[in-house]
Amino acid sequence: MADVPRPSAEMKIVDAVTAVVTCGDELLMVQRQPFLKSFPGFHAFPGGKIDAEDADGAPLPDCCAGHEPRLLRGLLRELVEELALDLTPFAALQIRALGVALTPPTMPVRFNTYFYLVDLPQRPPLTVDTREIASAEWAHPREWLARFRAGELLLAPPTLAVVEALAANPQAPEVPGLDFRTRVDYELPVIEHVYGVRNILVRSHTLPPAQHTNCFLLGDAQSHRVLVDPSPADADEFEKLCSLVPRFGIHEVFLTHHHPDHHQQAPELARRFGVPIGMSEDTHRRLLDKKGHDYFHDLAIHHYREGDTLCRWLDRPVRVHEVPGHDEGQLALMPENRAWCIVGDLIQGIGTVVIAKPEGDMRKYYATLERMIAHAPRVIMPSHGIALGSVYRLEETLKHRRLREQQVLSLWREGHDLESMLRLIYADLDPRLLGLARLNIESHLDKLRIEGVLDGATA
């Protein structure tokens, strides 16, 4: 639920620039702040979008000759803004174009990003702008690649493509796979922000502004492999997913919870590949009640609970965690070293989580958020939107819900009923989403009632 417009094919594509800075055999990477809207907590290269003022300006240094001036002005500006790195004093400086990466149409914001390699003769002092950058670090490209393959880095596909190319050849004239159109041509988009956790973007019947449910493929090679939350919206999307799955092979389908955009056509897919379906007992019961007792006919069902092992990632067990609140039977998945956590609809990368009866419980939602924040996984992977570095978004979600609760309580004490609260709190919300907003207010009122704050009165 959110008041953000649904992305469209006509969405404007923004030009951006990225500086791949090297010095000797080392490569500079920055870690983006977890509070940023775009690629929060990701390791990346410095850069940003091209501004209107980059079209004109002071003459460029000789090292920029042969490149489009507005792009190089943006490049120089971003390096100064983010790292206090001024390239103009460097006499022996080489800048060469590596290629252009266009953001896939499945993303809510699209960038046409020009990558330039900037080879410095000596390592300069850096001062990071903490409004965007958490840290900056030098390492050999092979070390960066090793850290990614150990599950320690959160990378966008173009960043990984550059690291892989420079690890193989520091003088690489081009970067294979920099643009999504030149990568492996799967039937559906497959993104691997964390090594060994493949995210398949499956178009689903979900709530706007989201259009896809993240379907995850987990499990080491030559081990138990699991497809999490396949929910294709129609027959065409179903067949695309079924064509993709054999490239990796699966042994089980797993459902995080019972909402339709997490299980639609999942039984048909399990039958197609002759594999069982795993879920919580609560999810199993709710689906049978809603879909009929033949919904899983001829399928083996595995029930999972807190602490169970689903599969292995980098030879570590991936544990099941019970995360009620949004849905009583919802399960999350996290390896023992807490490198990442697939949280289902505990939070949203796009939109806002709805807590609605009978499966939703605001008190349990608070408790689950607090528990997952205490676990502190390095990366959060929601069912909608991109991966998120750190538990910052969990913390902000809990803070937001507490502020909303205080707002609801204040309005109740002023004598407002639920409909009046809805108009006041969500005055600017898309009218199509008001019904969902009403459910969240009801859940806050129920929580306050159970805790005795409303003294049993009805708003």
Backbone torsions as a table, in degrees:
resi	resn	phi	psi	omega
1	MET	NA	127.9	178.7
2	ALA	-167.3	166.3	178.2
3	ASP	-102.7	20.6	178.3
4	VAL	-86.3	134.0	-179.2
5	PRO	-66.1	149.3	178.4
6	ARG	-66.3	133.6	177.5
7	PRO	-60.9	150.8	-180.0
8	SER	-133.0	164.1	179.9
9	ALA	-64.6	-21.2	-178.8
10	GLU	-88.9	6.6	-178.0
11	MET	-57.9	138.1	-178.2
12	LYS	-63.1	138.5	175.8
13	ILE	-98.8	125.7	-174.3
14	VAL	-99.9	132.3	175.5
15	ASP	-75.7	139.3	179.2
16	ALA	-142.3	169.3	-178.2
17	VAL	-139.6	145.7	-179.1
18	THR	-132.6	136.6	179.5
19	ALA	-105.5	113.2	175.1
20	VAL	-92.0	95.2	-171.3
21	VAL	-92.2	125.5	177.2
22	THR	-123.8	158.3	173.9
23	CYS	-149.8	113.7	-173.9
24	GLY	63.1	-124.9	-179.8
25	ASP	-103.1	17.7	-178.2
26	GLU	-111.0	151.7	-178.7
27	LEU	-121.6	134.4	179.7
28	LEU	-91.1	129.6	172.6
29	MET	-131.4	148.3	177.3
30	VAL	-115.1	155.3	171.0
31	GLN	-108.1	124.2	-177.7
32	ARG	-74.8	149.7	-179.3
33	GLN	-64.5	144.6	-177.4
34	PRO	-70.4	-13.7	-178.7
35	PHE	-90.2	-2.1	179.2
36	LEU	-71.1	147.8	179.1
37	LYS	-74.3	-32.6	-177.5
38	SER	-102.7	120.7	178.0
39	PHE	49.6	56.9	-178.7
40	PRO	-67.7	129.4	177.6
41	GLY	77.3	2.3	-179.8
42	PHE	-75.6	148.5	164.0
43	HIS	-82.4	136.6	-172.4
44	ALA	-155.2	-174.5	172.5
45	PHE	-105.9	150.1	179.0
46	PRO	-62.0	150.4	179.3
47	GLY	155.6	-175.1	-179.4
48	GLY	176.1	-173.5	-176.1
49	LYS	-76.0	154.4	177.4
50	ILE	-78.8	128.7	178.7
51	ASP	-93.2	162.1	-179.6
52	ALA	-60.6	-36.3	-177.6
53	GLU	-70.4	-11.3	178.2
54	ASP	-72.7	-12.8	-179.5
55	ALA	-67.7	-32.1	-179.8
56	ASP	-132.0	157.0	178.5
57	GLY	163.5	-165.4	-177.8
58	ALA	-65.4	155.6	176.9
59	PRO	-57.5	144.6	-178.0
60	LEU	-87.6	152.5	176.4
61	PRO	-65.1	163.7	-175.1
62	ASP	-58.8	-31.1	-177.5
63	CYS	-64.4	-15.9	-178.5
64	CYS	-91.5	-2.5	-178.1
65	ALA	-59.9	140.8	178.6
66	GLY	89.6	-5.8	178.6
67	HIS	-112.4	156.0	-179.8
68	GLU	-62.2	121.9	-173.1
69	PRO	-56.1	-43.4	-177.0
70	ARG	-63.4	-34.6	179.3
71	LEU	-69.6	-41.8	-179.4
72	LEU	-71.5	-33.6	174.8
73	ARG	-63.1	-42.2	176.8
74	GLY	-62.8	-40.1	179.1
75	LEU	-62.0	-49.7	-179.4
76	LEU	-62.6	-41.4	-179.5
77	ARG	-63.4	-45.4	-178.1
78	GLU	-63.1	-38.9	179.5
79	LEU	-64.6	-38.2	177.4
80	VAL	-68.9	-44.8	-176.4
81	GLU	-65.8	-42.8	-172.7
82	GLU	-87.6	-32.9	-172.2
83	LEU	-129.0	3.3	-174.0
84	ALA	53.5	36.7	-178.5
85	LEU	-103.2	107.7	179.4
86	ASP	-99.2	118.7	-176.6
87	LEU	-84.9	-15.0	-173.3
88	THR	-61.4	-31.8	-179.9
89	PRO	-72.6	-14.2	-175.9
90	PHE	-79.6	115.3	-179.8
91	ALA	-76.3	-49.0	-178.6
92	ALA	-94.3	86.1	-175.3
93	LEU	-131.6	133.8	179.4
94	GLN	-116.2	130.3	174.7
95	ILE	-126.6	125.3	177.6
96	ARG	-137.4	147.2	-178.6
97	ALA	-76.6	135.5	177.4
98	LEU	-101.3	-22.8	-178.1
99	GLY	143.0	-175.9	-177.2
100	VAL	-127.9	136.0	177.9
101	ALA	-115.9	122.1	175.7
102	LEU	-100.2	128.4	179.0
103	THR	-64.6	135.8	-179.5
104	PRO	-60.8	154.9	-178.6
105	PRO	-68.0	-11.7	178.2
106	THR	-75.5	-12.8	-177.8
107	MET	-86.2	147.7	-177.2
108	PRO	-68.7	-24.4	176.1
109	VAL	-129.9	134.0	-175.7
110	ARG	-114.0	136.2	179.1
111	PHE	-125.0	143.5	169.8
112	ASN	-106.1	97.9	-168.5
113	THR	-103.6	124.1	178.7
114	TYR	-93.2	122.3	-179.2
115	PHE	-98.5	127.8	177.1
116	TYR	-124.1	133.9	173.4
117	LEU	-89.3	125.6	179.2
118	VAL	-113.9	108.3	-176.4
119	ASP	-99.2	111.0	-176.7
120	LEU	-90.7	143.5	178.7
121	PRO	-73.9	-26.0	174.7
122	GLN	-147.3	155.7	-177.6
123	ARG	-73.9	124.0	-177.7
124	PRO	-91.0	161.3	170.4
125	PRO	-69.8	144.4	-178.1
126	LEU	-125.7	143.4	173.0
127	THR	-129.0	109.6	-174.2
128	VAL	-77.3	143.5	172.2
129	ASP	-84.1	104.0	-173.1
130	THR	-68.7	-6.2	173.9
131	ARG	-72.4	-18.3	179.2
132	GLU	-128.1	-35.4	-170.3
133	ILE	-113.7	129.4	176.9
134	ALA	-84.7	-35.9	-178.0
135	SER	-162.5	161.5	174.8
136	ALA	-134.6	139.3	-173.0
137	GLU	-147.7	143.8	175.4
138	TRP	-102.7	141.2	173.5
139	ALA	-164.5	159.9	176.3
140	HIS	-65.2	142.9	178.3
141	PRO	-52.6	-35.4	178.8
142	ARG	-65.9	-32.6	177.0
143	GLU	-69.7	-42.1	176.8
144	TRP	-60.0	-42.5	-179.5
145	LEU	-65.3	-40.2	178.3
146	ALA	-63.1	-39.5	178.8
147	ARG	-65.9	-38.3	176.4
148	PHE	-63.9	-44.6	-177.8
149	ARG	-72.3	-12.1	172.3
150	ALA	-90.6	3.0	178.1
151	GLY	79.2	20.2	-174.7
152	GLU	-96.5	-13.0	-175.3
153	LEU	-120.5	148.3	174.2
154	LEU	-109.2	112.4	-172.3
155	LEU	-127.5	143.6	168.5
156	ALA	-78.9	150.6	-176.7
157	PRO	-54.0	-41.8	178.3
158	PRO	-63.6	-36.1	177.7
159	THR	-62.9	-45.8	178.5
160	LEU	-61.6	-40.3	179.9
161	ALA	-60.1	-40.3	178.7
162	VAL	-67.0	-45.8	-179.1
163	VAL	-60.6	-44.0	179.9
164	GLU	-63.5	-41.9	-178.7
165	ALA	-65.7	-43.6	-178.8
166	LEU	-73.8	-29.2	175.8
167	ALA	-65.9	-34.9	179.0
168	ALA	-79.4	-35.6	-177.9
169	ASN	-156.7	105.1	-178.6
170	PRO	-59.0	-20.5	178.7
171	GLN	-103.0	24.4	-176.2
172	ALA	-53.0	123.3	-178.6
173	PRO	-74.1	-20.2	179.5
174	GLU	-148.3	166.3	-178.2
175	VAL	-120.5	101.4	176.9
176	PRO	-62.4	137.1	176.3
177	GLY	80.0	11.1	178.9
178	LEU	-64.2	-43.5	177.2
179	ASP	-93.7	142.6	-176.3
180	PHE	-60.8	-25.1	-178.0
181	ARG	-75.5	-10.7	179.6
182	THR	-108.5	5.6	178.5
183	ARG	-87.8	-173.6	179.7
184	VAL	-57.4	129.9	-174.8
185	ASP	-87.7	81.8	175.8
186	TYR	-81.3	162.7	-179.9
187	GLU	-67.0	-28.8	175.6
188	LEU	-131.9	157.0	178.7
189	PRO	-60.5	130.6	177.6
190	VAL	-123.0	121.3	-177.1
191	ILE	-121.1	137.7	-179.3
192	GLU	-124.4	73.2	179.7
193	HIS	-63.9	-35.3	174.5
194	VAL	-117.0	133.4	-175.7
195	TYR	-56.5	131.2	176.6
196	GLY	83.4	0.2	175.9
197	VAL	-119.3	97.1	-176.9
198	ARG	-88.8	126.7	180.0
199	ASN	-106.2	112.5	178.2
200	ILE	-96.4	121.8	-179.7
201	LEU	-84.2	107.0	-176.8
202	VAL	-108.1	121.1	177.5
203	ARG	-64.6	128.6	-172.4
204	SER	-137.9	170.4	175.0
205	HIS	-87.9	72.1	-178.6
206	THR	-106.7	-177.8	-177.0
207	LEU	-87.2	140.7	176.4
208	PRO	-66.5	150.7	10.4
209	PRO	-85.4	-3.5	179.0
210	ALA	-66.8	149.2	176.3
211	GLN	-123.6	-13.2	-176.2
212	HIS	-128.6	153.7	166.4
213	THR	-109.0	130.4	178.7
214	ASN	-69.8	117.8	176.4
215	CYS	-103.5	119.3	-173.8
216	PHE	-102.4	138.9	173.8
217	LEU	-109.6	115.0	-174.4
218	LEU	-119.0	160.2	174.3
219	GLY	114.5	129.4	177.9
220	ASP	-61.6	155.9	173.2
221	ALA	-59.6	146.9	-178.6
222	GLN	60.9	29.7	176.6
223	SER	-142.5	-172.7	-179.0
224	HIS	-69.5	118.0	-179.5
225	ARG	-110.9	138.9	-170.2
226	VAL	-128.8	137.1	174.8
227	LEU	-103.7	117.5	-173.4
228	VAL	-100.4	124.6	172.9
229	ASP	57.9	51.8	171.3
230	PRO	-73.0	128.3	-176.9
231	SER	-150.2	58.5	-177.6
232	PRO	-61.9	140.7	-172.6
233	ALA	-73.2	-28.2	-175.6
234	ASP	-151.7	-178.8	-176.2
235	ALA	-63.1	-37.3	-179.4
236	ASP	-65.3	-45.0	178.8
237	GLU	-66.1	-36.1	177.6
238	PHE	-60.8	-46.3	-178.3
239	GLU	-66.9	-35.7	176.1
240	LYS	-62.0	-44.2	179.1
241	LEU	-64.9	-40.8	179.4
242	CYS	-67.2	-28.0	176.3
243	SER	-75.9	-30.3	-178.7
244	LEU	-77.4	-40.4	-171.9
245	VAL	-55.4	-42.3	-178.6
246	PRO	-62.9	-18.4	176.9
247	ARG	-62.4	-26.4	-178.6
248	PHE	-115.0	-34.8	-176.7
249	GLY	83.8	139.4	177.3
250	ILE	-134.6	155.1	177.5
251	HIS	-116.6	-9.7	-176.5
252	GLU	-163.2	149.1	168.5
253	VAL	-105.0	139.5	-177.3
254	PHE	-128.5	134.3	178.6
255	LEU	-111.2	127.2	177.9
256	THR	-70.8	-36.7	176.9
257	HIS	-163.6	-175.9	-164.7
258	HIS	-94.2	0.2	-178.2
259	HIS	-66.9	145.8	-169.4
260	PRO	-56.1	-35.8	-177.3
261	ASP	-76.6	12.7	176.0
262	HIS	-122.5	-8.8	-177.3
263	HIS	-137.1	-3.7	-176.1
264	GLN	-56.4	125.1	-178.9
265	GLN	67.0	7.3	176.9
266	ALA	-62.0	-42.8	177.5
267	PRO	-60.3	-40.4	178.8
268	GLU	-62.4	-39.4	178.8
269	LEU	-66.2	-42.0	178.6
270	ALA	-61.8	-39.2	177.9
271	ARG	-66.9	-39.0	-179.7
272	ARG	-58.0	-37.9	-175.8
273	PHE	-104.6	1.7	175.6
274	GLY	64.2	41.7	-178.1
275	VAL	-123.0	158.2	177.6
276	PRO	-78.0	172.3	175.3
277	ILE	-120.4	132.7	177.2
278	GLY	-108.1	148.2	-179.0
279	MET	-174.0	176.4	173.6
280	SER	-78.9	160.4	176.2
281	GLU	-61.0	-38.6	-179.4
282	ASP	-63.4	-43.8	178.0
283	THR	-62.0	-43.0	179.0
284	HIS	-58.3	-47.9	-177.9
285	ARG	-64.3	-43.9	-178.7
286	ARG	-65.6	-38.8	179.1
287	LEU	-67.1	-38.6	176.7
288	LEU	-65.1	-39.7	179.2
289	ASP	-65.1	-37.2	-175.7
290	LYS	-88.3	-35.8	-172.6
291	LYS	-104.5	-8.9	-178.4
292	GLY	100.4	152.3	-172.5
293	HIS	-75.2	-4.1	175.2
294	ASP	-100.8	9.9	-175.9
295	TYR	-60.4	-37.6	-178.8
296	PHE	-108.5	25.6	-175.6
297	HIS	-58.7	141.2	179.6
298	ASP	68.3	11.7	179.1
299	LEU	-113.9	139.1	171.7
300	ALA	-78.8	137.9	-178.9
301	ILE	-115.2	128.1	173.9
302	HIS	-105.1	124.8	176.4
303	HIS	-93.7	130.6	179.7
304	TYR	-116.0	148.8	176.8
305	ARG	-141.5	176.7	-177.0
306	GLU	-48.2	126.9	175.0
307	GLY	91.8	-12.3	178.7
308	ASP	-66.4	153.8	175.9
309	THR	-98.4	127.0	179.2
310	LEU	-91.9	-46.8	-177.7
311	CYS	-161.3	-164.8	179.3
312	ARG	-127.2	146.4	177.6
313	TRP	-132.6	121.0	-174.9
314	LEU	50.3	40.2	179.2
315	ASP	66.0	18.7	174.3
316	ARG	-109.3	142.0	177.6
317	PRO	-66.6	137.4	173.3
318	VAL	-97.2	115.9	-174.6
319	ARG	-93.7	152.0	175.2
320	VAL	-91.1	136.6	177.2
321	HIS	-127.0	131.0	176.8
322	GLU	-79.4	124.9	-175.2
323	VAL	-131.4	66.2	179.6
324	PRO	-69.8	165.9	178.9
325	GLY	137.4	-65.1	172.4
326	HIS	-71.7	-41.9	176.6
327	ASP	-145.2	132.8	-173.1
328	GLU	-57.1	-36.0	-175.9
329	GLY	-98.3	13.0	-175.0
330	GLN	-67.4	140.0	179.6
331	LEU	-122.5	142.8	173.8
332	ALA	-112.0	162.6	-177.8
333	LEU	-129.2	132.3	-177.1
334	MET	-152.8	132.6	175.8
335	PRO	-70.8	162.9	-174.8
336	GLU	-60.1	-31.1	-178.6
337	ASN	-85.9	3.2	175.0
338	ARG	59.8	34.0	178.0
339	ALA	-68.2	-30.0	-179.6
340	TRP	-157.2	164.3	176.0
341	CYS	-147.2	122.6	171.5
342	ILE	-83.5	112.8	-169.0
343	VAL	-104.3	3.8	-178.7
344	GLY	61.8	-131.0	179.4
345	ASP	-100.3	28.0	174.8
346	LEU	-62.4	-40.4	168.4
347	ILE	-136.6	171.9	178.1
348	GLN	-122.0	136.1	169.2
349	GLY	-76.2	-23.2	175.9
350	ILE	-130.4	118.7	178.2
351	GLY	89.7	-167.3	-174.6
352	THR	-126.9	142.1	179.9
353	VAL	-70.5	138.2	175.6
354	VAL	-100.1	131.4	175.5
355	ILE	-109.9	105.8	-171.6
356	ALA	-131.9	140.1	174.3
357	LYS	-68.5	152.6	5.7
358	PRO	-90.5	-13.3	-175.8
359	GLU	-84.9	-18.8	-177.9
360	GLY	-94.0	148.0	-179.5
361	ASP	-148.8	114.4	-174.8
362	MET	-65.5	-35.0	178.7
363	ARG	-63.4	-45.1	178.9
364	LYS	-67.4	-32.8	178.7
365	TYR	-62.7	-45.7	175.9
366	TYR	-57.4	-48.5	-176.2
367	ALA	-63.1	-39.7	179.2
368	THR	-66.0	-43.9	177.1
369	LEU	-58.2	-44.7	-179.9
370	GLU	-61.7	-40.8	-178.1
371	ARG	-68.7	-41.5	-179.6
372	MET	-71.5	-32.6	174.3
373	ILE	-62.6	-40.5	178.7
374	ALA	-65.5	-33.6	176.3
375	HIS	-65.4	-32.0	175.1
376	ALA	55.0	53.8	172.7
377	PRO	-62.8	149.3	-177.4
378	ARG	-71.2	-28.8	-178.5
379	VAL	-135.2	135.5	175.2
380	ILE	-106.1	131.3	178.9
381	MET	-119.3	99.9	178.8
382	PRO	-80.4	171.3	-179.9
383	SER	-77.8	-15.9	-179.5
384	HIS	-136.6	126.9	-177.2
385	GLY	96.7	176.5	-174.4
386	ILE	-82.7	169.4	175.7
387	ALA	-63.5	154.3	-174.8
388	LEU	-130.1	126.3	179.3
389	GLY	-73.6	133.8	176.8
390	SER	72.1	-177.7	179.0
391	VAL	-97.5	18.8	-177.8
392	TYR	-54.5	-46.1	-178.0
393	ARG	-67.0	-32.2	174.0
394	LEU	-63.4	-44.7	179.8
395	GLU	-62.9	-42.9	-179.4
396	GLU	-68.3	-35.3	177.2
397	THR	-64.4	-44.7	178.4
398	LEU	-63.7	-42.3	178.3
399	LYS	-61.4	-43.5	179.9
400	HIS	-62.5	-42.9	-179.0
401	ARG	-66.0	-36.9	178.2
402	ARG	-66.6	-39.6	176.7
403	LEU	-65.9	-41.3	177.8
404	ARG	-62.7	-39.2	178.6
405	GLU	-61.9	-42.3	178.0
406	GLN	-64.4	-36.2	177.5
407	GLN	-65.3	-44.8	178.5
408	VAL	-62.2	-44.0	-179.2
409	LEU	-63.4	-42.8	180.0
410	SER	-62.9	-42.8	179.1
411	LEU	-66.7	-37.7	177.6
412	TRP	-62.4	-42.7	180.0
413	ARG	-67.2	-22.8	175.8
414	GLU	-83.5	-2.6	176.5
415	GLY	96.1	9.6	-179.3
416	HIS	-77.7	140.4	172.8
417	ASP	-88.7	179.3	-173.2
418	LEU	-60.3	-44.3	-178.5
419	GLU	-64.5	-37.3	177.4
420	SER	-66.5	-41.9	176.4
421	MET	-59.5	-42.2	-178.2
422	LEU	-60.0	-44.3	-179.1
423	ARG	-66.6	-37.5	-176.8
424	LEU	-77.1	-42.5	-175.5
425	ILE	-76.3	-38.4	-173.9
426	TYR	-116.4	45.9	-176.3
427	ALA	-59.6	-32.1	-175.2
428	ASP	-104.6	9.1	-176.3
429	LEU	-76.3	145.2	173.2
430	ASP	-51.8	123.5	-177.7
431	PRO	-53.5	-27.7	-179.9
432	ARG	-66.4	-17.8	-175.3
433	LEU	-106.2	3.1	-177.5
434	LEU	-64.5	-34.0	178.4
435	GLY	-61.9	-38.3	178.1
436	LEU	-70.6	-38.6	177.2
437	ALA	-62.8	-38.2	178.0
438	ARG	-59.9	-39.1	179.6
439	LEU	-62.5	-39.5	178.8
440	ASN	-65.8	-39.8	177.3
441	ILE	-63.3	-43.3	178.3
442	GLU	-58.9	-41.2	-179.0
443	SER	-66.9	-37.4	175.2
444	HIS	-63.7	-42.6	179.0
445	LEU	-64.2	-40.7	177.9
446	ASP	-61.0	-44.1	179.1
447	LYS	-60.4	-46.6	-179.5
448	LEU	-64.5	-35.1	178.8
449	ARG	-67.0	-46.8	-178.7
450	ILE	-61.7	-36.1	-179.5
451	GLU	-80.9	0.4	176.2
452	GLY	80.9	7.0	-177.3
453	VAL	-72.5	-33.1	-179.0
454	LEU	-93.8	2.9	176.9
455	ASP	56.0	32.9	174.3
456	GLY	78.5	-0.6	-178.7
457	ALA	-75.2	160.8	-179.4
458	THR	-110.8	127.6	177.8
459	ALA	-85.8	NA	NA
